[in-house]
Amino acid sequence: LRWGRSVPARLAWALQEAPSCLLPLLLVLCSDGAQLHRAPNRLLLALFLAHYGYRAFIFPFLIRGGKPTPVVTCVLAFAFCSCNGYLQGRSLSNYAEYPTSWLIDPRFILGIAGWISGLAINIHSDHILRNLRKPGETGYKIPAGGLFEYVSGANFFGEIIEWLGFALACCTVESAVFALSTLLILGSRAQQHHQWYLQKFENYPRSRKILIPFVY
């Protein structure tokens, strides 16, 4: 693969997302895992690994077709996931200290609820996007159903909620920076998608917001 070339969609997803799953696992296996005796640390790390295990090793095989990803985009995503996987894994396995009572702290409970809700929205929205075309159909269609009735970036909204919830449950600098990065990156992508829909479809619902239902 050379600069300027593209990577098949499935391979790109697997390659760029895998570090966020594999690096924390390596840290658990190769470091002393000084904080992993704490239940909150284990649970929070498990949530992070569950998301990226799905993204790297299940989601790519659900893709139907999919546009090839530019090598530059794939490399940048790989770098981001590598840094983020290391930071979240290192923080939760070796540095963040949570008392057992953290499991009943309102921040933890609300954060976990946000993570679960965001993951459900994200997976459901991806399902809608994958099934826009019936077998043999080509061309573009307007997404409908679920939160796509309210926003153009329903899948992005779900992932943002997921990682904001994770940041609240963790209350660490690393998780907060990750949530903010997710908000900025996916917020920008949602805006680009919304503008594309408006230009592509004359009948695109004008009341549909970009990212946040009824607000933006």
N, C-alpha and C positions, 0 to 999 in steps of 0.2 A: 504493500500500500504506500502510495506517495502523496505528498501534499497536492491538493487540487482534485484528488480522486474521491470516490465515495465508498462507504462500507454498507453492505446489505443491512436492512433495518433490524432484523433479528440479531445478527451478530453484533451490530453496534450497541444495541440495548444491553446485551449480555456483557460485552467488554467494558462498557463505561459504568455500569452499575455494580458489577461484581466487587470492586475494591471496597465499597461501603459495607459489604457483607464479610468478605474474606479477611480484611485487615483487622477488624475487631476480634474475629475468631483467632487470628494469629497472636494478637496481644494477650488474649485469655490463655492460650496454650503456652506462649513463650515468655510471659512476664509472671511476676509473682501474684498478680491479681489481688493486691492487698485489700481491696474493698469489696471483693465479690462474695465475701461471707455475709454481706448485708443483703437482706431480701429486696429492698427497694432498688439497689444497684442491679441485681440480677434481673428483676422484672423489667426495668427500663432498658437495659441492654438487650433483653429478649425482644422487646417491642421494635427496637431499631433493627435488629437482625431479621425479624419477621418481615418487615417492610421490604428490606433490600434483598432478602432471600427470594421473595415473591417477584420483585422488580427484575432481578438478574437471571433467575432460573426458571420462572414460570411464565411471567408476562411476555417475554420475547416469543414464546412458542404459541401464544394466543393471537399474535399479530397476523392479520390477513393482508398479505401484500406488504404495503408500507413503502414509503419513499426511502431510497438509500440516504444515509446520513453522511454529509461531508466529513472528510477525515479530520479537518480542523475542529469541527464541532465535537466529534467523537473524542479527540485528544483532550480538548478543554474539559469536557464532561468527565473523562477518566481522571484528570488531574484534580478536579473539584471533589469527586467522590473519594479519591484516595486521601486527600487532606481531611475531608469531613469524616470519613470512616475512622481514620487514625485519631482525630480529636475526640469524637464521641466515644470511641472504644477506650481510649486512654483515660479519659475523664471518668467514665463510669466504672472501669475496672480497677483503677489505681488511685484516684484522687478524691472524687466526690464522696462525702461522708454523710450518710442519712441514718438517723435513728430509726428503730423499728416503728415508732409512732408516725413516721412520715407516711406510712401506708394509709393512715386515716386523716391525714392533713387535707383540708379543703382544696389546697392548690394541687395536690397529687390527684385527688379524686376528680376534680374538674378537668385537669389536664388529661388524664386517662380517658375520660368521657369524650373530650375533644379529639383525642387521637383515634379512638374507635369510630367516632362519627365521621371524621375526615377520611379515614381509610375506606369506610363503607361508601361514602359519596364518590370517592376517587375510583374505586373498583366498578361501581354501578355506572358511572359516567363513561369509563373506558369500554364497558360492555355495550353501551348504546352506540358509541362511535364505531366499534368493530362491526356492528350489525346494521349500519346504515344502508349498505348495499346488499341486495339478495345475490345468491350465486349467479355469476354470469353478467351482472350489472357493472357498468362503468360510470365514470363521472362523479360529480360531487352532489351531496344532498345536505339539507338543513337538519342539524340534530334536533330531535324532539324527545320529550319525556324526561322525567326526573327534574333535576335542577336546570337542565337545558331550556326548560320553559321560562326561566327567569334570567339566566345569564349565558353568555357565549362560552365562557371558560369554566364550565361546571367541574370538569376534571381538575383544572388548576385550583379552583376554589377548595375542593376537597383536600388536595394535598397541602395547601396552605394551612387549612384548619388543623389537619393532622399534625403538622410540625409546630404550629403555635401551641397546640395542646401538649405536645411532647416537651416543649421548652418550659411550659408552666409546671409540668410534672417534675421536670429535672431541676429547674431553677439554677442552672449553671450558665456561665458566660458562653461556653461552647455551644450549648443548645440554643441559646438566645441568638447568637450570631448565625447559626444555621437557619433558624426560623426567619430571621430578617432577610437573609440571602434568598431563601425560598420565596418570600413575599415579593422581593424586588424582581427576581428573575421570572417567576411565573406570572406576576402582575403585568410585566412588559409583554410576555408572550400572549396573555389573554387579550391585551389591547390590540396587538397585531392581528390576532385571529378575528376579533370583532370587526375591525376595519375591513379585513378581507371578505368576511361574510356580507357586509353591507355593500361592498363593491361588486361581489359576485352574484348576489341574488336580489333582484328588485323587490321580491315579496318577503324579504327577511323581516321578522317582527321588529318594528322600530321601538317597541316598549322593552325589548330585551336588553338588560344591562350587560356590562362588560364582565364583571367578576363577582361583585357582591349584590345579592338579590335586593331589588328595590332601592339600592343606594348608588352603586357605581358600576 
